[in-house]
């Protein structure tokens, strides 16, 4: 007598009681942590192992150190609390983009979604935390942002990026009562150089000058930008007047020492030179009306004065905030 095996049809296999959810999780690129209320890892999906580079066992031991917590990122703080086992049932559930540490030491960007699981009696018993790797998306966003903030010819920041940086650093200076210096560099008789030697020579001149300025202002917070056709701006946070004067004097000499020809520039005996204006704001005392325009206008006035006196020179000024104009 022929024996028949019970074989489930495709339709039967799709019934909830027959679905192999663990296999589906193994196929997913989205990582899942299932954590008890005390932070104990009840389940870590294979995608989590791939995303972070640790085995499930080692990853479970890393949960308390996994989140890179940035100042002001409350979602990252709350996620750290959940992974550390210190979160209460009424805590807010992070739904945000955060950075997480990996076995290689590299930070991984992930979009995090968190759920609180309750039993049939509505008692909370676990957190389900999902991670979607968005590192590639963040990289593309960074590239786009960089492109919109960079001067195509010189590779320096453009005017927009400079103005944003000035506002940001100005706010910090007012809050921390620190000095801020701004240097304006305007190339003397640059239009004559372009007319006499052509656009190729003009572009090479700008590129070389940009390189000199970039090499001069090397601190991470310094901002070097091309803010007009032949004008550059350098923002030096936490730099007092002596520092701005020293750097301005160096820039003025360094540009002439490049030896770039500009036959129509009598100020430099046929070489490219610059009129340099530097302004330093002393934020010992501030008022609500103080704005970065004070620093910007002062530096521009110094450049104007340097050019009026023949160019190839430095002019500086100090602005004491919160004091009446004289």
DOPATI-518755 format. One record per residue: residue in one letter; x, y, z of N, C-alpha, C in turn. Coordinates in steps of 0.05 Angstrom, whole numbers, plus 32768, in hexadecimal, padded with zeros to 4 digits. Atoms other than C-alpha are relative to their C-alpha. Layout:
N
AXYZXYZXYZ
...
END
This chain:
326
X80117FE88000800080008000801280198000
X7FEF7FE88004801D80447FEB7FFB80138017
X80017FED7FEA802D807380248001801D7FF5
X80007FE48008801D80BE801C800B80118017
X7FF67FED7FEC804480F480407FEF80198001
X800E7FE67FFD80228131805C801280167FF7
X7FF07FEA800B803D816A80337FF0801A8001
X800E7FE67FFE802A81B280438001800E7FE5
X80017FF08019801581DB8007800C801B8006
X7FF67FE57FFD803082217FFA7FED80118011
X80137FF17FF17FF0823E801680017FF9801D
X7FFE80087FE47FF7821580568019800C800D
X7FE77FF67FF5803F822C805E7FFE801E8008
X80027FE47FFA80298275805F7FEE80068017
X80107FFC7FE87FFB826B809B801380078017
X7FEF7FF77FEA8017828F80D9800E7FEB8010
X7FF580157FEF8021824F810080167FF07FF2
X7FED800F800F804C823280C8801880117FF6
X7FEB7FEE800B8077826F80B6801A7FFE8011
X7FE680027FF280C1826880C8800B801D8002
X7FF97FE47FFD80CC82AF80E2801E80038005
X7FE37FFE7FFB811482A180F9800F7FFF7FE6
X7FF38000801B8127829080B17FFD801B7FF2
X80047FE5800C810882D1809A80128015800C
X7FEE7FED7FF3813182F780CD801C7FFC7FF7
X7FE58005800A817082D580B58005800C7FE5
X7FFE7FF5801B816282ED806F7FFF801F7FFF
X80037FE38000815583358084801A800E8006
X7FE87FF07FFA818A836B80847FFB80128018
X80067FF07FE98166838E80BD80067FF18019
X7FF8800D7FE78184837D81017FEA80038015
X801480007FEA8159836C813D800D7FF8801A
X7FF980087FE58168836C81877FE57FFC800F
X801680047FEE8134834E81B6800B7FFF801C
X7FF47FFC7FE68145836581FC7FEC7FFE8016
X801080007FE881278355823F8001801C800D
X80017FE67FF481158391826A801A8008800F
X7FE77FFB7FF28158838A828F801780027FED
X7FEB7FFE8014817F838D824D800C7FE67FF7
X7FF6801A8009818C834382477FF77FFA7FE4
X80078006801C818F832E81FE7FF37FE57FFE
X800E801A8004815A82F981F180047FF67FE3
X7FFC8008801B816782FA81A6800F80167FF1
X7FF27FEE80118198831B817680017FF37FE4
X8003800C801B818B8310812C801B7FFF7FF1
X7FE88002801081C182FA80FA8008801A7FF3
X7FFA7FE6800D81BC833E80D7800F80128013
X7FF17FEF7FEC81D4835F8118801D7FF78001
X7FE480098000821283338117800F800B7FE7
X7FF37FF680188220834880CF8004801E8002
X7FFE7FE27FFF8213839280DD801680098013
X7FED7FF67FEC823F8398811B801A7FF18001
X7FE7800F800282738362810E80067FEF8018
X7FFC80127FEA826B833D81507FED7FE87FFE
X801380167FFE824C82F9815D7FEA80088013
X80167FF97FEF820A82FA818180088000801E
X7FF780027FE5822C82E681C2801080198008
X7FEF7FE87FFA8260831E81BF7FF080197FFE
X80117FE88004822C835081A67FEF80048019
X80107FFE7FE88201834181E38010800D8017
X7FEF7FF47FEB823C8354820F8007801D7FFA
X7FF87FE580088247839581E97FE980148001
X80187FEF8003820083B181ED8002801B800F
X7FFE7FE87FF1821083E48223801380147FF5
X7FEC7FEE800C8249840181F97FFB80057FE2
X80058000801D822883FC81B57FFA801B7FF4
X800A7FE7800C820A844181AC801580168003
X7FEF7FE87FFF8235847E819B7FED80178006
X80127FEB7FF6821384B481C4800C801C7FFA
X7FF87FE48006821984FB81A77FF180138012
X800D7FEC7FEF8209853981D07FE780097FF3
X80197FF7800A81C1854B81C87FEF7FEC7FF2
X800F8015800E81AB850A81A77FF27FEF8014
X800F800E7FEB817584F381D77FF87FE47FF8
X8007801B800A816284B881AB80177FED8005
X7FE880117FFA81AA849D81B180027FFB801D
X7FFF80047FE381A884A881FC7FEC7FEB8009
X801580127FF881668483820380067FE37FF6
X7FF9801A800A817E844A81D680167FF38011
X7FEB800B7FEE81BC844382017FF47FF6801A
X800D80097FE7818F843F823E7FF27FE57FFD
X800E801A800581668407821F80137FE97FFD
X7FEC8016800581A283DF8208800F7FFA801A
X7FF180047FE781C283E8824D7FEE7FF38015
X8012800D7FED818483CB826F7FF680138016
X80087FEC7FEB8174840C82957FE7800F7FF9
X80187FF280098135842182707FE77FF6800E
X801980087FF580F18421828F7FEB7FFB7FEA
X80148006801480B1840A826D7FF380197FF4
X800C7FE7800A809884528266801480127FF2
X7FEB7FF0800E80D9846A82457FF880057FE3
X80057FFA801C80D6848B8201800F7FEB7FEF
X7FF58015801280E5845B81C7800F800D7FE9
X7FF17FF38015811D847281997FF77FF87FE3
X80068005801C810A84798150801180157FF1
X7FEE7FEB800A8146849C813180187FF37FF2
X7FE68008800C81888499810C801680038015
X7FEB7FFF7FEC81C28488813B80197FF37FF5
X7FE7800D8006820A8473813780067FEB8015
X7FFA80167FEE822084318155801C7FF57FFA
X7FE5800A80028264841281627FFF7FE47FF4
X7FFD801B800C827B83D4813C80197FF38009
X7FE8800F7FF782AF839E81488019800C7FF4
X7FE97FF5800D82DE83C181178008801C800B
X7FFB7FE57FF582D98403813E7FF280157FEF
X800D7FED801282B4842481047FE38004800B
X801B7FFA7FF98273844881147FED7FF97FEA
X8014800880138236842D80F17FE780118004
X80197FF17FFF81FB845980E07FE87FED7FFD
X80178012800281B8843780ED7FE780108007
X801B7FF67FFA816F844A80EC7FF47FED8014
X800980117FEA81538431812E7FE280038004
X801D80017FF9810B841D813D7FFD7FEE8019
X8002800E7FE780F9840781837FE27FFB8008
X801C80077FF880BA83E4819D80017FF4801C
X8003800C7FE680A483D181E37FEB7FE97FFD
X8011801780028086838B81E57FF17FFA801B
X801080067FE8804E837982167FF37FE57FFD
X800D801A8000802F833782297FE280047FFF
X801D7FFD80017FE4832882257FF4800F8017
X800B7FF17FE97FDB83488269800A801D8000
X7FF67FE580057FFC8388824E801880078012
X7FE87FFC7FF18039837F8279801880017FED
X7FE97FFF801280798396825680157FEA8007
X7FED80157FFB80AC835F824E801A80027FEF
X7FE87FFF801180DE837282177FFF80197FEE
X7FFC7FEC801580F983A681E780087FF27FE6
X7FF7800A801A80FE8396819D800C80187FF2
X7FF17FEA800D813383C2817C80097FF87FE5
X7FF98005801B813A83C38131801580147FF6
X7FEC7FEF800C817783DE810C80017FFC7FE2
X7FFC8001801D817B83EF80C28019800F7FFA
X7FE67FF4800681C183FD80A97FFB80167FEA
X80037FEA801381C084428087801B800F7FFB
X7FE67FF48004820B844E80838004800B7FE4
X7FFC7FF7801B820A845280387FEF80197FFA
X80107FE8800481D184848039800C8018800D
X7FF37FEA7FF381F584AF806B8019800A7FF1
X7FE87FF98010823484AD80407FF880117FE8
X80097FF18018820D84C580037FF6801C8009
X80097FE67FF681EC84FC802D801780128006
X7FE87FF07FFA823085128044800D800B7FE7
X7FF47FF88019824B85147FFD7FF080177FF3
X80117FEB800B820F853E7FE68004801A8010
X7FFC7FE97FEF8217856D8022801B800D7FFB
X7FE57FF580058262857480158000800F7FE5
X80007FF3801A825585857FCC7FF2801B8000
X800F7FE77FFF822485BC7FDE801080158011
X7FF17FEE7FEF825785DA800F801C80067FF6
X7FE47FFE800A829685D77FE5800280107FE7
X7FFA7FF1801882B386077FB3800D7FED7FEB
X7FF88014801482BC85DE7F73801D80047FF7
X7FE67FFB800A82FD86007F5E80167FFA8014
X7FEB80017FEC832586037F9E7FFE7FE98014
X800580157FEC830685CC7FC87FFC800B801C
X80067FF37FE682FD85FE80027FE280008004
X801C7FFB7FFC82BB860B80237FF780177FEF
X800B7FE9800F828D86397FFB7FF480148013
X800A7FEA7FF0826B867880137FE97FF68013
X8016800A7FF0822D8653802C800A7FF18018
X7FF580107FEA825586238056800E80128014
X7FF27FEE7FEE827F865C80727FEC800F8011
X80147FF17FF18242868480877FF37FEE8015
X800B80127FEC8224864780A980137FFA8017
X7FEC80057FEC8265863980CD800480198012
X7FFD7FE77FF1826B868280E27FE980028015
X80177FFE7FED82258681810280047FEB8016
X7FFD80157FEC8234863F8125801680078015
X7FE97FFA7FEF8278865481417FFB801A8010
X80067FE87FF2825E869981537FEE7FFA8019
X801180087FEA8228867A817F80107FF48016
X7FEE800D7FEC825D865081A280108015800E
X7FEF7FEB7FF48289868D81AD7FF180118013
X80117FF07FEE825086B581CC7FFA7FF18019
X800780107FE9823D867C81F980187FFB8012
X7FE880077FF18284866B820F801280188006
X7FF17FE77FFC829D86B4820F801D7FFD7FF7
X7FE58004800B82D886A481E2800580147FE9
X7FF87FEF801782FE86CB81AC7FFA7FF27FE6
X8004800A801B82ED86C28163800D80137FEC
X7FF27FF08014831886DA81287FF67FF97FE4
X80088005801C830586E280DF801380107FEF
X7FEC7FF48012833786F080A87FF480007FE4
X80087FFD801C8324870A8063801980047FEF
X7FE97FFE80138355870180297FF680067FE5
X80097FF7801A834A87277FE9801880037FEE
X7FE97FFF8012837A871D7FAF8001801B7FF1
X7FFE7FE6800C8394875F7F9480017FFE7FE1
X7FFF7FFE801D838687707F4B7FFC7FE57FF2
X8004801A800B836C872A7F3D7FF380017FE5
X800D7FFE801A834087407F03801480067FEA
X7FEB7FFA8014837E875C7EE0800F7FE67FF9
X7FF28019800583A087187EE87FF07FEF7FEC
X801180108012836586F57EC77FFF800B7FE4
X80017FF3801A836287287E8F801A7FFC7FF1
X7FE58001800C83AD87257E82800A7FE47FFA
X7FF5801B800283BD86DB7E8C7FEB7FEA7FFA
X801480138007837A86B97E807FF47FF18018
X800F800E7FEB8349868E7EA780107FE9800D
X7FF180177FF6837886537EAD801480098016
X7FEE7FF57FEC83AC867D7ED27FF180098019
X80107FF67FEA8376869C7EFD7FF77FE88012
X800980177FF0835C86577F1280177FF4800F
X7FE9800B7FF283A2863E7F22800880128017
X7FFA7FEE7FEA83AE867C7F4C7FEE7FFB8018
X801380047FEB836F86717F7480057FE6800F
X7FFC801A7FF4837F86287F7F801980008012
X7FE77FFF7FF083C686367F987FFC80118019
X80057FF07FE983AF866D7FC67FEF7FF18014
X801280107FEF837886407FE180107FEB8010
X7FEF80147FF383AC860A7FF08010800C8017
X7FF07FF27FEB83D6863C80177FEF80078018
X80127FF97FEA839B865380407FF77FE78010
X800880197FF38385860C804E80167FF58012
X7FE9800A7FF083CB85FA8067800480128018
X7FFC7FED7FEA83CA863880947FED7FFB8017
X801580047FEB8389862A80B97FF97FE28001
X8002801D8000838D85E080CC7FF07FF58016
X800F800B7FE9836685DA810D7FE57FF67FF6
X801A800B8009832685B081077FEA80157FFF
X80157FEC7FFF82FA85EC8119800480177FEC
X7FFB7FEA8013831B861C80E87FF17FFC7FE6
X800F8002801982F3862C80AA800D80127FEB
X7FF47FF180168314864180697FEE7FFE7FE8
X80148000801682E686568030800780147FEA
X7FFF7FED801682E586777FED7FE4800D7FFF
X801A7FF37FFC82AE86AB7FF77FF980147FEA
X80057FF0801882B486D37FB680147FF87FEB
X7FF08008801782D786D07F73801E7FFE8008
X7FE47FFF7FF8831B86E47F8F80038007801D
X80007FFA7FE3830B86E87FD97FFE7FE68010
X800180177FEE831786B680107FFA800A801D
X80067FF97FE482FF86B5805880097FE98012
X7FF680147FED831E869180937FF48006801C
X800C7FFD7FE582F8868780D580117FF08013
X7FEE800C7FEC8324867981117FF28001801B
X800D80007FE682FA8666814E80157FFF8016
X7FEF80007FE8831986718193801C80097FFA
X7FE67FF480078351869B81758000801E8007
X7FFF7FE47FF7836586DD8196800D80127FEB
X7FF77FEC8014837D871C8174801D7FFB7FF7
X7FE48005800883C8870A817680027FE97FEC
X80008016801383BA86C881547FF680087FE4
X800B7FF8801A839086E8811D801480137FF2
X7FED7FEE800D83C5871E811180187FF07FF5
X7FE98010800883FD86EA810D7FF97FF07FE6
X80088010801783D686BE80DC7FFC80127FE8
X80057FED801683C186FA80B2801A80087FF3
X7FE67FF7800B8409871280AB800D7FE97FF1
X7FF58017800E841F86CC80987FF37FFC7FE5
X800F8004801983E986C68063800880147FEB
X7FF97FEA801383FB87098044801B7FFA7FF3
X7FE58006800A844486F4803D80007FE67FEF
X8001801A800E843586AC80287FF580027FE4
X800C7FFE801B840986C07FEE8013800D7FEC
X7FEC7FF48012843E86EE7FD180177FED7FFA
X7FEA80138003847386B97FDC7FF97FE97FED
X800780148014844B868A7FAE800C80077FE5
X7FF37FF78018846A86B37F767FEE7FFE7FE7
X801380018017842B86B27F4A8001801B7FF1
X7FFE7FE8800F843186E47F127FE5800F7FFD
X80167FEE80068401871F7F0D800D801B7FF7
X7FF17FE8800A842487537EE07FF3801B8006
X800D7FE67FFB83EF87887EEE7FFE8007801D
X80027FFA7FE383F787857F3A8019800E8009
X7FE97FF07FF7842687BD7F4D80067FFC801E
X7FFC80037FE3841B87AF7F9780137FE98006
X7FEF80177FFB8441876E7F9080177FFE7FEC
X7FEA80018014847487817F5A7FFB7FEA7FEC
X800680148015845087557F277FF97FE5800A
X800880197FF5843E871D7F577FE48002800D
X801A80007FF283FB87097F7680048006801D
X7FFF7FF97FE483F087297FB97FE38001800B
X801B7FFF7FF583B587307FE97FFE80168015
X80077FEE7FEB8394876480147FF27FEF8015
X800A80117FEB8386874380577FF480108016
X800D7FF27FEA8354875A808B7FF97FEC8016
X800680137FEA834D873980CF7FF1800F8016
X800F7FF57FE9831A874681067FFE7FEB8015
X800280127FE983198727814B7FEA800B8012
X80167FF87FEE82DA8729817680067FF4801C
X7FFB80087FE582E5872781C17FE57FFD800E
X801A80057FF582A8870781E180007FFF801E
X80007FFF7FE382B5871A82297FE48007800B
X801B7FF87FF98270873A822C7FEF80037FE7
X80117FFF80188237873281FB7FE4800A8006
X801B7FF77FFE81F3874E81ED7FF07FF27FEA
X8011800F801381B7873281C6800480097FE3
X7FFE7FF6801C81C6875F818A801A7FF87FF2
X7FE78009800C820C8742817F7FFB7FEA7FEB
X800380138015820F871C813E801A7FFD7FF1
X7FE78004800E824586FF8111800580167FEB
X7FFC7FEA8013823A873B80E280148014800B
X7FEC7FEE7FF4826487638113801C7FF87FF7
X7FE6800A800782A087378105800580017FE2
X7FFD8000801D8293873080BB8004801C7FF4
X7FFD7FE4800A828A877B80AE801B800C8008
X7FE67FF57FF782C8878B80D780177FF67FEF
X7FEB800C801182F4875B80AE7FFE800C7FE4
X80037FF4801A82D78776806D800A801D7FFF
X7FF67FE57FFF82E687BD8082801E80018001
X7FE280018000832E87AA8091800B7FFA7FE5
X7FF78006801B8335878C804C7FFE80197FEE
X80047FE88010831887CB802D801680158006
X7FEB7FED7FF8834A87F58054801B7FF87FF5
X7FE7800A800B838487C9803E800280067FE2
X80007FFB801D837087CF7FF58002801E7FFA
X7FFF7FE380048366881A7FFB801C800B8004
X7FE57FF77FFC83AD8821801480147FF37FEC
X7FEF800A801583C887FC7FD780027FE27FFE
X7FFF801D800183C087B37FE780197FF4800B
X7FE9800F7FF683F1877D7FFD80078009801C
X7FFB7FF97FE483E9878D80467FEA7FF48012
X8013800B7FED83C4877880857FF580168012
X800D7FEE7FED8391879F80AE7FF07FEF8014
X800E80107FEB8374878680F07FF080128012
X80107FF17FED8340879C81227FF67FED8015
X800B800F7FEA8325878481657FE5800B8007
X801B7FF87FF982DB878681767FFA7FF4801C
X800880097FE582C5878381BF7FE280008001
X801D80038001827E876881C17FF3800B8019
X80107FF77FE98249878781ED8007801D8008
X7FF97FE57FFA826B87CB81EE7FF580137FEB
X800B7FED8013824D880A81CE801580087FEC
X7FEF7FF880158269881F818C800C801C8006
X7FF37FE67FFB829A885B818E8007800C7FE5
END
